[in-house]
Amino acid sequence: MTKRTAAEILGSPEALALGRKRDKLVSIRNEQLSKDDERWANEINVLSNRVKNAIEEVELGDGDKIAIWARLSEAETKVLSRLQKMQMEVARQGPVEELDEESTEALNVIQYQILELVTVNPLITAQWLQENPEQFATQDLVAVSLGYYLKASTRAQGAAEAKSFRRKSERTELGRDAESPRVDVG
């Protein structure tokens, strides 16, 4: 049996027939589901509202709190990821205490942008943070950043644990571990 290229596989008679069959099945399914258009519109609203309205607070101490977004949108998450990569790139230049002034300032600018992205208060902007360093304590900004990442990590861990109602030991006993997905053979 000769190896086929990806293009040959996708253009093969069996792939084209499978595509037609899939299109027909999806069309039938969607026809049946279109009766519930209001339900689907409500689900879209739920997703949208969770991004717009999900707020948590980071404790700064002495009862002081800063509101952060509990859920960033996909676009915001991509921006956050890129900012983090830029931050790591600058930080790789050496130990923080040995970075030159330009690198230290770059880290601050990136951190201010991250804080603007994750905090709810529209007055806490990267520009305001950069122009008003005497108005806040560095420790408080660190607390907000760490609080955001800790809460995000806790939510992600909870979601990962919720993907199975069985404990890992029970999944292992059944011959499945957390990384082994179920396969539908029907």
Residue frames as qw, qx, qy, qz and C-alpha x, y, z in Angstrom:
[[0.000, 0.890, 0.456, 0.000, 0.00, 0.00, 0.00],
 [0.431, 0.343, -0.017, 0.835, 1.49, 3.30, -1.04],
 [0.178, -0.504, -0.434, 0.725, 1.32, 6.32, 1.20],
 [0.183, 0.754, 0.475, 0.416, -1.15, 8.96, 0.10],
 [0.187, 0.190, -0.182, 0.947, -0.65, 12.65, 0.59],
 [0.119, 0.386, 0.590, -0.699, -3.07, 14.63, 2.70],
 [0.384, 0.362, -0.197, -0.826, -4.55, 16.16, -0.46],
 [0.391, 0.078, -0.839, -0.370, -5.05, 12.70, -1.98],
 [0.103, -0.259, -0.890, 0.360, -6.77, 11.48, 1.18],
 [0.215, 0.443, 0.364, -0.791, -9.10, 14.49, 1.30],
 [0.440, 0.404, -0.337, -0.728, -9.88, 14.19, -2.42],
 [0.020, -0.066, 0.989, 0.128, -10.43, 10.43, -2.42],
 [0.455, -0.289, -0.592, -0.600, -13.83, 8.98, -3.40],
 [0.523, -0.427, -0.710, 0.200, -14.35, 7.61, 0.12],
 [0.226, -0.275, -0.325, 0.876, -13.60, 11.03, 1.71],
 [0.226, -0.053, -0.287, -0.930, -15.98, 12.77, -0.69],
 [0.528, -0.351, -0.698, -0.334, -18.72, 10.18, -0.02],
 [0.454, -0.384, -0.623, 0.508, -18.16, 10.50, 3.71],
 [0.064, -0.121, -0.092, 0.986, -18.43, 14.30, 3.40],
 [0.397, -0.216, -0.471, -0.758, -21.77, 14.00, 1.59],
 [0.574, -0.394, -0.717, 0.002, -23.06, 11.59, 4.23],
 [0.346, -0.295, -0.457, 0.765, -21.89, 13.91, 7.04],
 [0.114, -0.034, -0.132, -0.984, -23.54, 16.91, 5.36],
 [0.508, -0.329, -0.604, -0.519, -26.84, 15.00, 5.10],
 [0.563, -0.398, -0.666, 0.283, -26.73, 13.86, 8.74],
 [0.232, -0.213, -0.283, 0.906, -25.86, 17.33, 10.01],
 [0.243, -0.159, -0.327, -0.899, -28.61, 18.86, 7.90],
 [0.569, -0.416, -0.660, -0.260, -31.20, 16.45, 9.32],
 [0.504, -0.372, -0.551, 0.551, -29.98, 17.05, 12.86],
 [0.118, -0.103, -0.089, 0.984, -29.97, 20.84, 12.44],
 [0.352, -0.323, -0.506, -0.718, -33.46, 20.75, 10.95],
 [0.593, -0.496, -0.634, 0.023, -34.72, 19.02, 14.08],
 [0.472, -0.338, -0.369, 0.726, -32.78, 21.37, 16.35],
 [0.070, 0.252, 0.181, 0.948, -33.96, 24.56, 14.62],
 [0.434, -0.634, -0.555, -0.319, -37.24, 24.11, 16.45],
 [0.612, -0.636, -0.301, 0.360, -35.36, 25.18, 19.59],
 [0.429, 0.595, 0.010, 0.679, -33.94, 28.44, 18.17],
 [0.339, -0.838, 0.042, -0.425, -34.89, 30.37, 21.30],
 [0.870, -0.465, 0.067, 0.150, -33.00, 27.90, 23.47],
 [0.774, 0.177, 0.076, 0.603, -29.84, 28.24, 21.35],
 [0.134, 0.751, 0.016, 0.646, -30.07, 32.04, 21.38],
 [0.600, -0.766, 0.047, -0.226, -30.37, 31.90, 25.18],
 [0.900, -0.230, 0.065, 0.365, -27.26, 29.72, 25.39],
 [0.526, 0.484, 0.035, 0.699, -25.33, 32.27, 23.33],
 [0.225, -0.819, 0.008, -0.529, -26.54, 34.98, 25.72],
 [0.826, -0.561, 0.016, 0.053, -25.42, 32.89, 28.69],
 [0.811, 0.060, 0.043, 0.580, -21.90, 32.57, 27.24],
 [0.260, 0.641, 0.059, 0.720, -21.74, 36.26, 26.45],
 [0.451, -0.799, -0.024, -0.396, -23.03, 37.31, 29.88],
 [0.881, -0.391, -0.048, 0.261, -20.55, 35.06, 31.66],
 [0.620, 0.235, 0.007, 0.749, -17.72, 37.01, 30.02],
 [0.013, 0.645, 0.101, 0.757, -19.34, 40.40, 30.69],
 [0.535, -0.670, -0.027, -0.514, -20.58, 39.86, 34.22],
 [0.902, -0.267, -0.281, 0.190, -18.35, 37.31, 35.97],
 [0.095, 0.776, -0.352, 0.514, -16.36, 39.28, 38.54],
 [0.796, -0.364, -0.390, 0.285, -14.28, 38.16, 41.51],
 [0.152, -0.949, 0.175, -0.213, -12.33, 40.13, 44.06],
 [0.718, 0.204, -0.449, 0.491, -8.71, 39.94, 45.08],
 [0.564, -0.803, -0.172, 0.089, -8.05, 40.63, 48.76],
 [0.419, 0.693, -0.292, 0.509, -5.25, 43.16, 49.28],
 [0.474, -0.145, -0.615, 0.613, -5.39, 43.03, 53.07],
 [0.001, 0.206, 0.390, -0.898, -7.09, 45.16, 55.71],
 [0.392, 0.567, 0.632, -0.354, -10.43, 44.50, 53.98],
 [0.263, 0.655, -0.270, -0.655, -9.37, 46.24, 50.77],
 [0.684, 0.214, 0.685, 0.129, -10.30, 44.48, 47.53],
 [0.176, 0.461, -0.444, -0.748, -9.84, 44.94, 43.81],
 [0.799, 0.347, 0.368, -0.324, -12.38, 43.52, 41.33],
 [0.090, -0.389, 0.771, 0.496, -11.02, 41.29, 38.56],
 [0.725, 0.224, -0.309, -0.574, -12.66, 39.57, 35.64],
 [0.712, -0.209, 0.649, -0.167, -13.42, 35.94, 36.39],
 [0.727, 0.295, 0.578, 0.225, -13.66, 35.05, 32.71],
 [0.014, 0.564, -0.354, -0.746, -11.82, 36.73, 29.90],
 [0.781, 0.523, 0.063, -0.336, -13.14, 36.41, 26.38],
 [0.899, 0.155, 0.245, 0.327, -11.23, 34.29, 23.87],
 [0.444, 0.767, -0.017, 0.462, -9.80, 37.45, 22.28],
 [0.309, -0.861, 0.279, -0.291, -8.74, 38.86, 25.69],
 [0.879, -0.345, 0.315, 0.092, -7.16, 35.53, 26.63],
 [0.798, 0.411, 0.123, 0.423, -5.09, 35.59, 23.44],
 [0.139, 0.863, -0.167, 0.457, -3.90, 39.13, 24.22],
 [0.624, -0.698, 0.310, -0.166, -3.05, 38.07, 27.77],
 [0.942, -0.040, 0.239, 0.230, -1.10, 35.09, 26.47],
 [0.610, 0.620, 0.007, 0.494, 0.89, 37.27, 24.08],
 [0.168, -0.875, 0.232, -0.389, 1.65, 39.77, 26.84],
 [0.816, -0.495, 0.299, -0.016, 2.85, 36.94, 29.07],
 [0.882, 0.239, 0.151, 0.377, 5.13, 35.65, 26.29],
 [0.307, 0.800, -0.112, 0.502, 6.59, 39.14, 25.84],
 [0.503, -0.780, 0.261, -0.266, 7.11, 39.35, 29.60],
 [0.922, -0.235, 0.265, 0.157, 8.96, 36.02, 29.62],
 [0.723, 0.530, 0.042, 0.441, 11.10, 37.07, 26.67],
 [0.025, 0.847, -0.239, 0.474, 12.26, 40.20, 28.52],
 [0.697, -0.624, 0.290, -0.203, 12.71, 38.28, 31.78],
 [0.970, 0.080, 0.070, 0.221, 14.98, 35.70, 30.09],
 [0.407, 0.792, -0.239, 0.388, 17.62, 38.40, 29.73],
 [0.386, 0.261, -0.658, 0.592, 18.74, 37.69, 33.27],
 [0.301, -0.465, -0.711, 0.433, 17.74, 37.89, 36.93],
 [0.019, -0.880, -0.419, -0.222, 15.21, 40.68, 37.49],
 [0.421, -0.849, -0.013, 0.319, 17.51, 42.52, 39.89],
 [0.508, -0.332, 0.436, 0.664, 20.23, 42.57, 37.19],
 [0.436, 0.644, 0.536, 0.328, 18.09, 43.85, 34.31],
 [0.254, 0.053, 0.059, 0.964, 18.96, 47.23, 32.87],
 [0.209, 0.344, 0.349, -0.846, 16.55, 50.16, 33.23],
 [0.436, 0.214, -0.451, -0.749, 15.09, 49.71, 29.76],
 [0.419, -0.079, -0.894, -0.141, 14.23, 46.03, 30.40],
 [0.078, -0.294, -0.740, 0.601, 12.80, 46.81, 33.83],
 [0.314, 0.324, 0.071, -0.890, 10.61, 49.53, 32.32],
 [0.457, 0.100, -0.685, -0.558, 9.49, 47.13, 29.57],
 [0.283, -0.204, -0.920, 0.179, 8.44, 44.60, 32.23],
 [0.091, 0.354, 0.493, -0.790, 6.47, 47.33, 34.03],
 [0.389, 0.255, -0.273, -0.842, 4.72, 48.45, 30.84],
 [0.449, -0.027, -0.834, -0.318, 3.73, 44.87, 30.01],
 [0.193, -0.269, -0.840, 0.430, 2.55, 44.26, 33.58],
 [0.217, 0.311, 0.238, -0.894, 0.46, 47.44, 33.50],
 [0.475, 0.139, -0.521, -0.696, -1.18, 46.22, 30.29],
 [0.386, -0.142, -0.911, 0.017, -1.94, 42.87, 31.93],
 [0.042, -0.309, -0.651, 0.692, -3.45, 44.62, 34.95],
 [0.354, 0.241, -0.082, -0.900, -5.62, 46.81, 32.74],
 [0.486, 0.047, -0.735, -0.470, -6.87, 43.67, 31.01],
 [0.441, -0.208, -0.865, 0.121, -7.73, 41.67, 34.15],
 [0.036, -0.276, -0.552, 0.786, -9.07, 44.40, 36.46],
 [0.123, 0.680, 0.715, 0.105, -12.69, 45.51, 36.23],
 [0.117, -0.807, -0.190, 0.547, -12.19, 49.16, 37.23],
 [0.600, 0.685, 0.260, 0.321, -12.15, 51.18, 33.98],
 [0.064, -0.980, 0.177, -0.069, -9.98, 53.82, 35.67],
 [0.614, -0.515, 0.548, 0.240, -7.13, 51.35, 36.21],
 [0.759, 0.650, -0.024, -0.015, -5.49, 51.62, 32.82],
 [0.831, 0.041, 0.015, 0.554, -1.95, 50.91, 31.68],
 [0.268, 0.647, 0.017, 0.713, -1.53, 54.62, 31.02],
 [0.470, -0.795, 0.018, -0.384, -2.77, 55.63, 34.49],
 [0.896, -0.388, 0.026, 0.212, -0.48, 53.08, 36.15],
 [0.708, 0.252, 0.039, 0.658, 2.51, 54.31, 34.13],
 [0.112, 0.670, 0.032, 0.733, 1.78, 57.99, 34.80],
 [0.495, -0.679, 0.113, -0.530, 0.94, 57.61, 38.51],
 [0.689, 0.094, -0.675, 0.247, 3.46, 55.29, 40.16],
 [0.040, 0.213, -0.567, 0.794, 3.14, 57.26, 43.42],
 [0.609, -0.178, -0.009, -0.773, -0.58, 56.36, 43.60],
 [0.955, -0.108, -0.145, -0.235, -0.17, 52.63, 44.25],
 [0.479, -0.594, 0.646, 0.000, 2.09, 50.16, 46.02],
 [0.396, 0.410, -0.768, -0.292, 3.96, 47.66, 43.90],
 [0.121, -0.044, 0.952, -0.279, 2.98, 44.97, 46.42],
 [0.541, 0.378, 0.449, -0.602, -0.70, 45.66, 45.72],
 [0.590, 0.534, -0.368, -0.482, -0.19, 45.26, 41.98],
 [0.198, 0.303, -0.932, -0.001, 1.67, 42.01, 42.60],
 [0.328, 0.126, 0.802, -0.482, -1.20, 40.87, 44.84],
 [0.635, 0.470, 0.112, -0.603, -3.74, 41.64, 42.10],
 [0.498, 0.498, -0.639, -0.310, -1.70, 39.79, 39.45],
 [0.077, 0.186, -0.963, 0.181, -1.05, 36.78, 41.64],
 [0.450, 0.220, 0.616, -0.608, -4.67, 36.79, 42.80],
 [0.657, 0.463, -0.173, -0.569, -5.89, 36.76, 39.22],
 [0.456, 0.398, -0.783, -0.145, -3.60, 33.88, 38.23],
 [0.111, -0.083, 0.908, -0.396, -4.44, 31.91, 41.38],
 [0.573, 0.310, 0.430, -0.626, -8.18, 32.28, 40.83],
 [0.640, 0.488, -0.384, -0.453, -7.82, 31.37, 37.14],
 [0.257, 0.328, -0.908, 0.053, -5.79, 28.31, 38.09],
 [0.314, 0.061, 0.791, -0.521, -8.36, 27.26, 40.68],
 [0.670, 0.405, 0.123, -0.609, -11.18, 27.59, 38.11],
 [0.555, 0.476, -0.622, -0.279, -9.20, 25.56, 35.55],
 [0.047, 0.209, -0.945, 0.248, -8.44, 22.87, 38.11],
 [0.493, 0.199, 0.590, -0.608, -12.11, 22.70, 39.09],
 [0.693, 0.467, -0.169, -0.522, -13.12, 22.33, 35.45],
 [0.395, 0.415, -0.815, -0.080, -10.55, 19.58, 34.93],
 [0.134, -0.063, 0.902, -0.406, -11.79, 17.73, 38.00],
 [0.577, 0.299, 0.368, -0.666, -15.41, 18.12, 36.91],
 [0.492, 0.385, -0.576, -0.528, -14.84, 16.34, 33.60],
 [0.551, -0.042, -0.831, -0.069, -15.30, 13.03, 35.38],
 [0.625, -0.579, 0.033, -0.523, -17.59, 12.24, 38.26],
 [0.951, -0.217, -0.170, 0.141, -15.31, 9.37, 39.29],
 [0.395, -0.818, 0.377, 0.182, -12.14, 9.80, 41.28],
 [0.366, 0.660, -0.628, -0.188, -8.91, 9.01, 39.43],
 [0.259, -0.277, 0.913, -0.150, -8.47, 5.78, 41.40],
 [0.666, 0.331, 0.575, -0.340, -11.89, 4.59, 40.18],
 [0.600, 0.709, -0.193, -0.317, -11.06, 5.51, 36.56],
 [0.106, 0.577, -0.808, -0.052, -7.79, 3.59, 36.81],
 [0.475, -0.042, 0.842, -0.252, -9.62, 0.55, 38.22],
 [0.698, 0.532, 0.362, -0.315, -11.93, 0.64, 35.21],
 [0.722, 0.144, 0.443, 0.511, -8.93, 0.68, 32.89],
 [0.282, 0.803, 0.220, 0.477, -9.19, 4.41, 32.13],
 [0.437, -0.366, -0.254, 0.782, -7.15, 7.26, 33.41],
 [0.096, 0.761, 0.234, -0.597, -7.83, 10.98, 33.15],
 [0.059, 0.538, -0.482, -0.689, -6.11, 11.20, 29.75],
 [0.132, 0.080, 0.934, 0.322, -7.98, 8.28, 28.17],
 [0.459, 0.132, -0.018, -0.878, -11.06, 9.56, 26.38],
 [0.643, 0.233, 0.691, -0.234, -14.09, 7.36, 25.81],
 [0.073, 0.228, -0.680, -0.693, -14.42, 6.13, 22.28],
 [0.696, 0.308, 0.331, -0.558, -17.82, 5.66, 20.68],
 [0.196, -0.210, 0.869, 0.402, -17.58, 2.60, 18.47],
 [0.431, 0.481, 0.732, -0.219, -21.26, 2.65, 17.44]]
